[in-house]
Each structure stands twice: as C-alpha cells, then as structure tokens.
Amino acid sequence: MNTKILKYLLSVGLAIGIVSACKDSFLSKDPQGQYSPTALKTPSGVEGLLIGAYAMIDGQGLDGQDAWNNDIQSWVFGGLASDDSYKGTDAGDQPEQSFIEKYDFQPTNNHIKNKWRGLYKGIARTNDVINTLSEVKEVGDTRRKQIIAEARFLRGLFHFEAKKMWKTIPYIDENVYKLDDLESTKIPNDKDVWPLIEADFKAASEGLPETQSQVGRPTKWAALAFLAKTYMYQGWNVTTGVANTAVLQKAKPVLEQIIASGKFSLAPKFEDNFLIATRNNVESIFEIQYAVSSASGDAADAGVGLAHPYIDPWGCCGFYQPSQNLVNAFRTSATGLPLLDTFNDTDVKNDQGLKYTDPFVPETGPLDPRLDQTVGRRGILFKDFKIHGSDFIRDQTYAGPYSPKKHISEKAGFGINGWGNLSSNNYRIMRYGMVLLWLAECEVELGNLESARKLVNQIRTRAANPAGFVKKAVQGSKSRDDYTVLNEPAANYVIKTYDQAWADAETARKAVRFESRLEYAMEGHRFFDLQRWGIAAETLNKYVTVESSKRVYKKGAVFTKGKNEYFPIPQEAIDRSYKAGVPTLTQDPAYK
C-alpha cells in the first residue's frame, strides 16, 4: 500500500467531477473537480482519506516544495547536522543546507519550514479521517476500530517526528481540528506533548492486528515499537545527559514484549535492509513503502533522489556525502572490536585529490564489513554498478571522496521510471535491530551490563556473516562499467563479538552507542540520537575541530549547547498562528 493508490483515487474523483459538471444541475452541487466533505462521508471515502494520510509519510503531496525538503527519512536534519555526513555536491548547491550543516539554524530556512508544513499536513489528514469516520455509520465495528488505530498510529508518528525537531510543538487531535474552521488549529505550544504521543501509540497498539494483509499498514508491533521509541527519546536529559531511569523502565517491558513475540529476527545479511529485492523482510517492523513504474514515479523515494553519485547512470546530484569521521568509525582493532576512543586518530586511506586514473591501493587495515555496505569508497564495488572512484564525486575538494550507499537501489531497480534516481527502495524506519539496541541501552542504565552485551553481540554476529561481505572486484578494460567479481572480501574485514564482560557502565554505554552508529549510519538517525543522549554539543564540537582541517568551510562552526539540540520553529508557522492579533505559537527562547 502506497501513494500510487492515492493518486488513482484522486484521478478518479477528478474525472467524476468533470463529467458531473456537464449537467444542468451543477449549480446545486458541491464544487466539482475536487472532493467535497459530503462525497467523502462514505466507507470508500474514509478509506481514501486514510490513504491520503499515509501519503504524507514520504513527504510528497504538498504544493510548493520538493519531497526531500520534508521527507521522513530526515537525511537533511538527522544526517547533515550530525557527524555522519557533509552536505556534499559543491559549495553553491542548496546553500540552505550548508547553514544546517554548520548549526546556523534559522527560522526562515526553507528546509525547516517545509518539514513543519509536511508533518502538520499529515496530522491534519489523520484528524480528517477520524472526524469523517464518526459520521459514516456503514463502516463495521471491526474495520472502524482499525481505521482509528491506523490514523492514530500515523498521527503519533507525525507528532513524534515534529517533537524530535522542535522543543515545543502544538499537539492537534480530532477534537481540536475542524476542517471548516481555519482558526481551530491555532493553539499554543505550551504543553508537554509526550504523553499525548504515547497515548496515540498505545491506542494504536490496542486497535491494530498482529499482522496485516497489506504491507505498509502498521501492526500492533509497529505501534509498540514506536511507543518504545517515544520512551527512549525521553530517557535522558537533553542538556545534561543524565538518564531518566523511570522512563527507561517503561520502555524495557515494551521492547521485551516485541522480542518475546517471535515475530521478528535479524535478517541473515546486513545488506538485506538496503535492497529492493529484500524489502519487508523478517527484520522489518515498519517500512515507508515506495513504488515506481514505467508510467509514474509519483510514489518513489523522491526524498533521496538528489543524494546519488554524480557519475552515470545517476548523474545527479552528489548530495549527502559521508564524513571522514564516519568512515574512520568503522576501523577495528586486530581483534575485531571497535576503537571506541581512538577511531578518529588515523584516517582510513582515501583518494582525496587523486584522479580516477591515478594508481590507488585501498585501506589494508582491519575494518568493520558494514563500512562498504554504508559508504561508497575508492576501489570497492558500488552496489552492482561499477567500482567506486573519484569520478563519482562532484567536487572532492569541497566535500571529500565518499558516496552514500544504503538508500541507492541495486541495478535491477534502476531506470524503471524516467529518472533512474527514483526507485522503490523502501525506507526501513523501524527495524528489529533497533529494538535490540534500545533494550541494550535500557539495560546499561538499569545496571544489567551482561544483558546489554549479549544484545549488542547479536547485532555484531549478524554483521560478521561472511555471506554479507562486499566482494572484491577488478576493473575490466572494455568500459568503466566492466568489472569482474572475485570470491574474496573487498577489504580486510575483521569483526568479532564482545567476549569479555564490560567493566563498568561507562564502557558499556559507549559500546552500545557506538554500535548504534555503525548499524544505522547514514539512515537519518544520528543527530537525534546525539540529541536524546544529551551529548550533541561535546560530540559535534569535537567533530568540527578535526573536520575543519579537512573541510575548510566547517571552520568557525560551533554547536551551542542548550540551543542547537532543537531547531527553531519556522517563522512562517508563527506568522500564520495569529489569533485575535496575537500569535499562538511561541518561538523557542534559545532562538529569540
């Protein structure tokens, strides 16, 4: 189930409107060419509204903005504002992203504005579903309960994404939202909305089935996973980094319930989470569904369309390049463990400043195999297209030698639609591995270090499966695309489990958090992880100090503690919140 269904419903509705407008009685009818509230007060109308709410997950469906401005994958905010990636491309391309990368967050930034617009449009659609359903008596009790549960799941998801972005937000439910009253949603952002978001996910978990016949619709387990995520985001003081064990004790049984269900397991190979061929697999709890056809790319993963290598067959546009800091994080010791404190002391060898035709020998030191499933780097096969080189990069001097890799489709998924960068490679927003690592976080703070170690080792055991290692490829002579794959690893992959007990909570905490970075790098989570752990300022200022010697544009960037953990409320939202001459939305004091 995806936005293609919505596009079909809208086109049918438009066609009906045009035909009806030819009749003499059109003056007594609702406006044609669009859905009217009356026409939607039917079982099929409610289902169409629900599909419309789902459609906002991928960031498309709003006039005046591109999907990647507010796409829920959050690479602009969760990636560029973190230590995982650079803006990429060249200095003049999308300068508003450069401000985000340098922590110069402004309420007039279009990306921040459009993120707000997209999320609150999604919230409005969920409330429209619930309100309209209340007036449709023909829907049976079982389906009615599930429609409400699906709508509340989506409403919780949209509010959750907003709460990650902005310190204080308005929570808008069906009692506040009135379709025919533009003033109804002008309410203050003066309350703690976490309990309201929790209530949506709890209600969804009670009303949703354990399995769905259509992929893309949430299950009980998806709702519980997002409920646990809501707790995890309240698990630490954002400013001090002190754990709130009372909240983590709420998260733990929910996470354990998901694990005990036996419904999910880690996919055999790490790469299974990033291929079109292995969508909706055993690890998937909830995915953003994408689709393309030869006729349409309207339901594709447009949010990451620009974040592709600059070489053919993509040719656009070089955004979202991995940082040297991230690549260095995949260095391991000779015994196969992460270098928790010293990973950034030495750079993984790269081809910075070299031409594609210059000789180059890739890094020979021990590396975590997840590196080459996450990052495109010189001398390593890039998916199944060609061997990565400096010709993949738009401007190496500006943004370094690496390319993003996880979200890019394999060759079989390329070129189905007119623009090959649009694909049906789903975004795995909730995976079973997240549940394991969140439970490990809880166990550390609750003093159960051995339990945490065992959970992390499950993740590392899967990563160590040699069947999932990228294979070595040798360049052929026929063309740039000519290569031969050998039956040996592409690099010196050395990864082992933690076989010695962790000595203390500090060591365990560092190991669990480092594992989360390695497992979910370049998936849009990193900035928000640093935020919720309360370590964003110390981590990112240390990062900038080193990276500014590699990327000169980072010189002078400072992450301000107590301010930059959140983004400013868009000025447009404040301007539009006026009621009786006074704005109902209040800007974060840190940005006044």
C-alpha positions, 0 to 999 in steps of 0.5 A, spaced: 500 500 500 502 506 497 501 513 494 500 510 487 493 508 490 492 515 492 493 518 486 488 513 482 483 515 487 484 522 486 484 521 478 478 518 479 474 523 483 477 528 478 474 525 472 467 524 476 467 531 477 468 533 470 463 529 467 458 531 473 459 538 471 456 537 464 449 537 467 444 542 468 444 541 475 451 543 477 449 549 480 446 545 486 452 541 487 458 541 491 464 544 487 466 539 482 473 537 480 475 536 487 472 532 493 467 535 497 466 533 505 459 530 503 462 525 497 467 523 502 462 521 508 462 514 505 466 507 507 470 508 500 471 515 502 474 514 509 478 509 506 481 514 501 482 519 506 486 514 510 490 513 504 491 520 503 494 520 510 499 515 509 501 519 503 504 524 507 509 519 510 514 520 504 513 527 504 510 528 497 503 531 496 504 538 498 504 544 493 510 548 493 516 544 495 520 538 493 519 531 497 526 531 500 525 538 503 520 534 508 521 527 507 521 522 513 527 519 512 530 526 515 537 525 511 537 533 511 536 534 519 538 527 522 544 526 517 547 533 515 547 536 522 550 530 525 557 527 524 555 522 519 555 526 513 557 533 509 552 536 505 556 534 499 555 536 491 559 543 491 559 549 495 553 553 491 548 547 491 542 548 496 546 553 500 540 552 505 543 546 507 550 548 508 547 553 514 544 546 517 550 543 516 554 548 520 548 549 526 546 556 523 539 554 524 534 559 522 527 560 522 526 562 515 530 556 512 526 553 507 528 546 509 525 547 516 519 550 514 517 545 509 518 539 514 513 543 519 508 544 513 509 536 511 508 533 518 502 538 520 499 536 513 499 529 515 496 530 522 491 534 519 489 528 514 489 523 520 484 528 524 480 528 517 479 521 517 477 520 524 472 526 524 469 523 517 469 516 520 464 518 526 459 520 521 459 514 516 455 509 520 456 503 514 463 502 516 463 495 521 465 495 528 471 491 526 474 495 520 472 502 524 476 500 530 482 499 525 481 505 521 482 509 528 488 505 530 491 506 523 490 514 523 492 514 530 498 510 529 500 515 523 498 521 527 503 519 533 508 518 528 507 525 525 507 528 532 513 524 534 517 526 528 515 534 529 517 533 537 524 530 535 525 537 531 522 542 535 522 543 543 515 545 543 510 543 538 502 544 538 499 537 539 492 537 534 487 531 535 480 530 532 477 534 537 481 540 536 481 540 528 475 542 524 476 542 517 471 548 516 474 552 521 481 555 519 482 558 526 481 551 530 488 549 529 491 555 532 493 553 539 499 554 543 505 550 544 505 550 551 504 543 553 508 537 554 506 533 548 509 526 550 504 523 553 499 525 548 504 521 543 504 515 547 497 515 548 496 515 540 501 509 540 498 505 545 491 506 542 494 504 536 497 498 539 490 496 542 486 497 535 491 494 530 492 486 528 498 482 529 499 482 522 496 485 516 494 483 509 497 489 506 504 491 507 505 498 509 499 498 514 502 498 521 501 492 526 500 492 533 508 491 533 509 497 529 505 501 534 509 498 540 515 499 537 514 506 536 511 507 543 518 504 545 521 509 541 517 515 544 520 512 551 527 512 549 527 519 546 525 521 553 530 517 557 535 522 558 536 529 559 537 533 553 542 538 556 545 534 561 545 527 559 543 524 565 538 518 564 531 518 566 531 511 569 523 511 570 522 512 563 527 507 561 523 502 565 517 503 561 520 502 555 524 495 557 517 491 558 515 494 551 521 492 547 521 485 551 514 484 549 516 485 541 522 480 542 518 475 546 513 475 540 517 471 535 515 475 530 521 478 528 529 476 527 535 479 524 535 478 517 541 473 515 545 479 511 546 486 513 545 488 506 538 485 506 535 492 509 538 496 503 535 492 497 529 492 493 529 485 492 529 484 500 524 489 502 519 487 508 523 482 510 523 478 517 527 484 520 522 489 518 517 492 523 515 498 519 517 500 512 515 507 508 513 503 502 515 506 495 513 504 488 515 506 481 513 504 474 514 505 467 508 510 467 509 514 474 514 515 479 509 519 483 510 514 489 518 513 489 523 515 494 523 522 491 526 524 498 533 521 496 533 522 489 538 528 489 543 524 494 546 519 488 553 519 485 554 524 480 557 519 475 552 515 470 547 512 470 545 517 476 548 523 474 545 527 479 546 530 484 552 528 489 548 530 495 549 527 502 556 525 502 559 521 508 564 524 513 571 522 514 569 521 521 564 516 519 568 512 515 574 512 520 568 509 525 568 503 522 576 501 523 577 495 528 582 493 532 586 486 530 581 483 534 575 485 531 572 490 536 571 497 535 576 503 537 571 506 541 576 512 543 581 512 538 577 511 531 578 518 529 586 518 530 588 515 523 584 516 517 582 510 513 586 511 506 582 515 501 583 518 494 582 525 496 585 529 490 587 523 486 584 522 479 580 516 477 586 514 473 591 515 478 594 508 481 590 507 488 591 501 493 585 501 498 585 501 506 589 494 508 587 495 515 582 491 519 575 494 518 568 493 520 564 489 513 558 494 514 563 500 512 562 498 504 555 496 505 554 504 508 559 508 504 561 508 497 569 508 497 575 508 492 576 501 489 570 497 492 564 495 488 558 500 488 552 496 489 552 492 482 554 498 478 561 499 477 567 500 482 567 506 486 572 512 484 573 519 484 569 520 478 563 519 482 564 525 486 562 532 484 567 536 487 572 532 492 575 538 494 569 541 497 566 535 500 571 529 500 571 522 496 565 518 499 558 516 496 552 514 500 550 507 499 544 504 503 538 508 500 541 507 492 537 501 489 541 495 486 541 495 478 535 491 477 531 497 480 534 502 476 531 506 470 524 503 471 521 510 471 524 516 467 529 518 472 533 512 474 534 516 481 527 514 483 526 507 485 522 503 490 527 502 495 523 502 501 525 506 507 526 501 513 524 506 519 523 501 524 527 495 524 528 489 529 535 491 530 533 497 533 529 494 538 535 490 540 539 496 541 534 500 545 533 494 550 541 494 550 541 501 552 535 500 557 539 495 560 546 499 561 542 504 565 538 499 569 545 496 571 544 489 567 551 490 563 551 482 561 544 483 558 546 489 554 552 485 551 549 479 549 544 484 545 549 488 542 553 481 540 547 479 536 547 485 532 555 484 531 554 476 529 549 478 524 554 483 521 560 478 521 556 473 516 561 472 511 555 471 506 554 479 507 561 481 505 562 486 499 566 482 494 572 484 491 572 486 484 577 488 478 576 493 473 575 490 466 578 494 460 572 494 455 568 500 459 568 503 466 562 499 467 566 492 466 568 489 472 569 482 474 567 479 481 572 475 485 570 470 491 574 474 496 572 480 501 573 487 498 577 489 504 580 486 510 574 485 514 575 483 521 569 483 526 568 479 532 563 479 538 564 482 545 567 476 549 569 479 555 564 482 560 564 490 560 567 493 566 563 498 568 557 502 565 561 507 562 564 502 557 558 499 556 554 505 554 559 507 549 559 500 546 552 500 545 552 507 542 557 506 538 554 500 535 548 504 534 552 508 529 555 503 525 548 499 524 544 505 522 549 510 519 547 514 514 539 512 515 537 519 518 538 517 525 544 520 528 543 527 530 537 525 534 540 520 537 546 525 539 540 529 541 536 524 546 543 522 549 544 529 551 551 529 548 550 533 541 554 539 543 561 535 546 560 530 540 559 535 534 564 540 537 569 535 537 567 533 530 568 540 527 575 541 530 578 535 526 573 536 520 575 543 519 582 541 517 579 537 512 573 541 510 575 548 510 568 551 510 566 547 517 571 552 520 568 557 525 562 552 526 560 551 533 554 547 536 551 551 542 549 547 547 542 548 550 540 551 543 542 547 537 539 540 540 532 543 537 531 547 531 527 553 531 520 553 529 519 556 522 517 563 522 512 562 517 508 557 522 508 563 527 506 568 522 500 564 520 498 562 528 495 569 529 489 569 533 485 575 535 492 579 533 496 575 537 500 569 535 499 562 538 505 559 537 511 561 541 518 561 538 523 557 542 527 562 547 534 559 545 532 562 538 529 569 540 
